[in-house]
Amino acid sequence: MKYAGKKFESRPIEVVVIPRQGFDVIFKAHSVKNYEKFDKLCPAPLPPKVLKPGGITVSNVEDSVYLEQVSKWSEYKTTWMILESLKATPEIVWETVDYLKPETWANWEVELTDDGFSQAEIARIVQIVIDACGLNQEKIDKATKDFLAGQGKESDESSFPRTGKASTVSGERVKD
């Protein structure tokens, strides 16, 4: 796809710098292009089927086991998105996270906590992931405002071209 003649090959990157006693820890996050890898590792759970009177089979989306599975699957998906996005920071080497074992993915937060990062700092890291993976409303509002401001300037200059003078040399308005 091209937009206005441009091809968008690179992903936006968000950055947060966390100072540590004379050393800055730089976290970078980029958008997640797709979830194919995740879907292969963690297929979405399927609700159990229930046979209703009349021989009709329906999905029981209110089954407690199914709801627990959906909750766990959602946690895995969020955690996978964070890990995948933070791959924009090649300096990160997780010690207890195995990308092929979903049950280890939540260890990223444990490792940061164990390394002395505060909950506020971890929340800031998560925020750059969210910002990189999807525009936040503040960014959309600013981009829209900037666009509309530019449109106003263009319309002022080109909506009604002037064919005659608006005033005379003396400064008086030209009479119709």
C-alpha positions in Angstrom: 0.0 0.0 0.0 1.0 3.6 -0.6 -0.4 6.7 0.9 0.2 10.0 -0.8 2.9 8.3 -2.8 4.8 7.0 0.3 5.4 3.5 1.4 5.6 2.9 5.2 8.1 0.2 5.8 9.4 1.1 9.2 7.4 0.9 12.4 7.1 3.8 14.8 9.3 3.5 17.9 8.5 4.9 21.3 11.3 5.4 23.8 11.6 5.9 27.6 14.9 6.6 29.3 15.1 5.6 33.0 18.1 7.0 34.8 20.1 4.6 37.0 23.0 6.0 39.1 25.0 7.5 36.3 23.6 5.1 33.7 20.6 5.5 31.5 18.5 2.5 30.8 16.8 3.0 27.4 13.7 1.0 26.6 12.4 1.1 23.0 9.1 -0.3 21.8 7.8 -0.8 18.3 4.4 -1.8 17.0 3.5 -5.4 16.7 2.9 -6.1 13.0 0.7 -9.2 13.5 -0.1 -11.9 15.9 0.6 -15.0 13.7 3.4 -16.3 16.0 1.2 -15.8 19.1 -1.8 -17.5 17.4 0.4 -20.5 16.6 1.7 -20.8 20.2 -1.6 -19.9 21.9 -4.7 -20.6 19.8 -7.8 -19.0 21.1 -9.8 -21.3 23.3 -13.1 -22.7 22.0 -16.2 -22.9 24.1 -17.6 -26.3 24.8 -20.7 -27.5 22.8 -23.9 -28.2 24.5 -26.8 -30.3 23.0 -30.1 -28.5 23.4 -33.6 -30.0 23.2 -34.4 -30.6 19.6 -30.9 -31.8 18.7 -29.5 -28.3 18.4 -25.8 -27.9 19.3 -24.7 -24.5 20.6 -21.5 -23.1 22.1 -21.6 -22.5 25.8 -19.8 -19.2 26.1 -20.7 -19.0 29.8 -18.9 -22.2 30.8 -16.7 -21.4 33.8 -13.7 -23.5 32.5 -14.0 -21.8 29.1 -14.1 -18.3 30.8 -11.0 -19.1 32.8 -9.2 -20.2 29.6 -10.2 -17.0 27.8 -8.9 -15.0 30.7 -5.6 -16.8 30.7 -5.3 -16.5 26.9 -6.0 -12.8 27.1 -3.2 -12.4 29.7 -0.8 -14.3 27.5 -1.7 -12.2 24.5 -1.1 -8.9 26.4 2.2 -10.2 27.8 3.3 -11.5 24.4 2.5 -8.1 22.9 4.7 -6.4 25.5 7.6 -8.8 24.9 7.3 -8.6 21.1 7.2 -4.8 21.2 10.2 -4.6 23.5 12.3 -6.6 21.0 13.0 -3.1 19.6 15.4 -2.9 22.5 18.1 -5.4 21.5 20.0 -4.8 24.7 17.3 -6.6 26.7 18.2 -10.2 27.6 15.5 -11.9 29.7 16.9 -14.6 32.0 13.7 -16.4 32.8 11.5 -15.7 29.8 11.3 -18.4 27.1 9.4 -17.1 24.0 8.2 -20.6 23.3 6.7 -21.1 26.8 3.8 -18.8 27.5 3.8 -19.7 31.2 7.2 -17.9 31.4 6.2 -14.7 29.7 5.0 -12.8 32.8 8.5 -13.2 34.2 9.5 -10.0 32.3 7.8 -7.9 35.0 9.3 -10.0 37.9 12.8 -9.6 36.4 12.3 -5.8 36.2 11.0 -5.7 39.8 13.9 -7.8 41.0 16.3 -5.5 39.2 15.0 -2.5 41.2 12.5 -1.0 38.8 9.6 0.6 40.5 5.9 0.0 39.6 5.8 3.5 38.2 8.8 2.8 35.9 7.3 -0.5 34.8 4.0 1.3 34.1 5.9 3.8 31.9 7.5 0.9 30.0 4.1 -0.6 29.4 2.8 2.8 28.3 5.4 3.1 25.5 4.4 -0.4 24.3 0.7 0.8 24.2 1.7 4.0 22.4 3.8 2.0 19.9 1.2 -0.6 19.2 -1.7 1.7 18.8 -2.2 5.4 18.6 -3.5 6.9 21.8 -6.3 9.4 21.8 -4.1 12.3 22.7 -1.9 11.7 19.6 -4.9 11.3 17.4 -6.4 14.6 18.7 -3.1 16.4 18.1 -2.6 15.1 14.6 -6.2 16.0 13.7 -5.8 19.5 15.2 -2.6 20.0 13.2 -4.2 18.8 10.0 -7.3 20.9 10.4 -5.1 24.0 11.2 -3.2 23.4 8.0 -6.5 23.1 6.1 -7.7 26.4 7.4 -4.6 28.2 6.1 -5.0 26.6 2.7 -8.6 27.6 2.5 -8.0 31.2 3.6 -5.5 31.5 0.8 -7.3 29.7 -2.0 -11.0 29.6 -1.4 -11.9 32.9 -3.1 -9.1 34.2 -5.3 -9.1 38.0 -5.4 -9.3 39.5 -8.8 -9.2 43.1 -7.8 -7.8 45.4 -5.2 -9.3 45.4 -1.8 -8.2 49.0 -1.1 -6.8 52.0 -2.9 -3.5 53.7 -2.4 -5.0 56.1 0.0 -6.1 53.2 2.2 -9.8 53.6 1.5 -11.8 50.5 0.5 -12.5 50.1 -3.2 -16.1 50.8 -4.0 -18.1 48.2 -5.9 
